[in-house]
């Protein structure tokens, strides 16, 4: 009779302690790369957290600077049923994104972000006066002035996700040769 009581006490203790430990661990990992506003992780039974499984996770960041660790962070959400992530400003490589939102419900993942004109010009310095023209083939076509070797011309370019990267490809003959990678995170889930 004592063994079932001990099991109940251990499980109840785990339910009280493990979510707090998991939350603190995630908060500490994220704080190395940005400003954390809040983190909340829940699981029932909480013992599932020992196997990196959770019912839900909510993360709010004011800023985050990715240094190639974003893929690992995204890989961690595979064991979480419901994820709500928001980042005020995400900087990864040459690209800065604003108002980043990621939600996961089961296996469905949705993400959105704002790319501001000045941030796009910083990421792709050859193009000026960038304006979105239309969406095409899973990307966005941009129009802007490009200067190269003293020659200025109006050029269209497509920005798209490709194999874990965000690339800008000029819509000119042999434009693929001038592809510019503005974000790269090896192993990420983008484009898969």
Helices and strands as residue ranges (DSSP letters): H 2-31, E 34-42, G 46-51, E 54-66, H 70-76, G 77-79, E 80-92, E 95-105, E 108-114, H 117-123, E 127-136, E 139-148, E 151-162, E 165-170, G 175-178, E 180-184
